[in-house]
Amino acid sequence: MIDLNADLGEGFGRWELTDDTALLASVTSANVACGFHAGDPATMRRVCEQAAERGVRIGAQVSYRDLAGFGRRAMDVPAAELAAEVAYQIGALEVFARAAGSAVSYVKPHGALYNRTVRDSEQAAAVVEGVRLSGAATGDGQPLPVLGLPGSRLHAAAAGAGLPTVDEAFADRGYRPDGTLVPRSEPGAVLTDPDQVIERAVRLARDAEVVASDGQALRMRARSLCVHGDTPDAARLARRVREELTAAGVTVRAFT
């Protein structure tokens, strides 16, 4: 069994990057942009309504405040400020999720913040503090789970604060031998061949392993699998990934 997630709501005003409606037909969890790297109130509301209608779990995809750089530029934000901004983003999305009859079910950092919290304990702790500061909780009153890379400082900080953690793997990203993602500035960071992405997704879900950039197979037990919503033909790719997972005997279901 594995969860299939994608980044949604990555637009602003009249500009739209992700095909949210089509992606929601395939994913079981939606990482919704909360306005700092992409997204605006109308987009957040629309995506939450569509996700609720389809029974797709809603996750807050929090980011550095970087609309111009799509949240993928390295930034140095004081811990207290970052915690407040993470709480602010979760709170904003929670309004629209609740109005749609659903709720924010988990938190996932985006872009540069995601990668920074893999190794930076201070920034990781600030994100966790932001989750706690938001006061958001699951339907049974438990703290929101934090979705991230296995073995990251983010997960260590979350576990230390009593927050559940969910290991995530990427079907369309390259991996280094140490299990971290290949930076987008380097060759092989993003996989664009649909067959390669599908093969990687099935292998991750069924065999709990992924092939790193040096050719070695890494053990990687993930509960959620990400297909990026901003890659070319992402909606069709997500549909094929889900079909092939099902054909391989993998149950695709939300982790929350």
N, C-alpha and C positions, 0 to 999 in steps of 0.2 A: 504494500500500500504506500502511496506517496501523494503529496499535495502538489498541485501545479499552480505556480504563481507568475504574474506578469505585472509590469509597471503600467498603470493606467492614469488617465486624466492629465497627461503631459501635454497640455496646451495652455494658451493664454489669450483671452479675448477671441478674436477671429482666427487665431493661429491654432491648428490642431496637428499634433505629431502622431498620436496613437489612435488606432481604430478601436475605440473602446467597446462599441457594441459587438463587433465581431470577436474580439478577444474574450469578452464575457461569456461567449457561447462555449468556450473551451476550458478556461481556467477555473480553479476552485477557490483561489484567493486572489484578491486584487490589491496591489500596492498602490494606493491612491496618492498622487502628488498633492501636497498640502499648501502650495502657494509660494514656497521659498525657492525651489528650482524650476517649478512649472506649476500650472494649475491656478484657477481663480475660483471665487465662490460659486458662480453658475456652473462651471465644469465639475467642481467637487460635488455639488448637489445632484447634478445629472448622473454622474457615475455611481454615486451612492444609491440613487433610486433604481438604476438598472441592475446594480449588483444585488440589491435586496430582492428585486423581482425574480432573479434567477437563483437565489440562494447561495450566492458567492460571498465568501467572507471578505470583510473590508479591513484593510490594514493601512495604518498611517505611514506613508513613506516620507520621513523627515529628512531635512537637508540643511546644509549651510545656506545662508541667505545669498543666493547667487543666480538670479534669473538670467543675467547676461551670459553666464558660463554654463548654464544648465546644471549647476551644482557639481560640476566635474573639475573645478579649479581648486587647488590646495589653498586653504585659508587657515589663519590662526585666530580663533575666537576664544576669548576668556571663558573659563569653565562655567562661571555663574551665568554669563550671558547665553552661552550655548544651552544650558539646562532650561533657561526661561524660554528660549526660542523653540526648543523641542516640545515643551509643554504647550506652548501657544499653538503650534501646528496640530498637535493631537487634539486639543480642545476645539479648534476650528473644524476639523473633520468630524469630530464626534457630534457636533450640532447637526450636520447634514445626514450623518448615519442614523442618528436617533429619529430625525424627522422622516426618514425613509422606512422606519420600522425595524431598523437593524442597530448595529453598534460597531465601534472600532474593536476589532478582535485581537490585533497584534500591532507591533511597531517594527519597521525595518528602515534603517538608514539608507540614504541614497548616495551614489556616486563617490565623491571625494570623502564624504563623512563616513561612508561604509568602509572604504579602504583605510582611512586614518584610524578608525577604532579597532582595526585588526591588531595593530601594534602599539597604539598610544593609550596608555592606561588612564591618563587624565581626561582625554576627550571621551573615552569609553564611559568613564564614571559620570561625566557630565550628561551624556545621553541617557544613562540609566536614571540619574537624578531627575531629568526632565520627564521621563516616563512616570516616575513616582509623583512628581509635582503636579502632573496633569490630573491625578486622582481617578483616571479612567480605569475601569476594571471589566473583567469578563462577566457574563450573565450570572455566574454563581459567586461573584464577588471576589474572585482571585485576581492578582495583578496581571497586567497584560504581558503576554509572551513577547520575547525579543527575538526576531529572526535575523540570523547572521551566519558568518563563516565559522565552521567548526574550529575550535581551539583558539578563537580570537579573544583579545582582551575585553571586547564588548561582552562576550558570553561569560567571561570570568567575573566581570563587574556585576552583571545581571544576577548571576547565581549567588554572588556574595550579598546582594541586596534582597534576595528572596524572590526574584523574578524568574519565571520559567524561561527556558531558552529552547530555540528550535534550530537545528542544524540545516543549513541551506546549501545546495549545490547548483551549479549553472550548466545548462545544456549547451549554451552558445558562447562560453568564454574559455580562454586558454588558462591552463594551470601551470604554475611553477612546480618544481620537484618538492618544495616545502609545503605544498597544499594551498598557497596563496594564489591570487589571480595575477595573470600576466598584465602589467600596466597597459592601458589603451594606447600609450605612446610607442609601444613596441610591436613588432610583427607577431602575428598569431594570437593577438589579444582577443579578437572577436571572430567567431566561426560563422561563416556565411553560407557554407554548403549545406543545404537542407538534409541530405542523407547523412552527413557527418554529425549534425546536430541531433538527429533522430537516433542514430546509433549510440551516441554518447548518453542521451536521455535514458534509453532502455538499459544500457549497461549500468548506469548509476542507480536506477531504480531496482533492477533485478539482481545485479551482482555486487552492488555497493563499492564500485571502483571507477576510477577515471584515469585516462592516460595523460601524463604530464608532458610538458614541452620537450623533455629529454627522452621520451619514449617509455619511461617506467610507469607501471600501473600503481596507482595510489589507492589505498583503502579509504572510502569515504561514505559513511552511513548518513544519509541525509533524509530528513522527514519532509522536506519541501524542495521542489525543483523549479528553477526560474528560467523562463524564456523571455528575453527582453522585448518590450512592446515597441521599441523605437528602431528595431532592426528591419531591413527590407522584407516586405511581405510577412510581417510578424504574425498576423491573424491566421493566415493559411498554415504557417509553420506550427503554430500552437495547436491547431486542429489536427495536423498530421502527427505531432508528438503524442497527443492524447490518444489518437486512434492506435498508434503503434504500441503504446504502453499497454492499452487494453488488450490488444492482440497478443502481447507477450505474457499475459496473465497478471498484470499489475493493476490493482484497484486504485483509481485516481479519486482521491477524496481529501477534503480540507482537513488540516491537522487540528483545527479548533472545533 
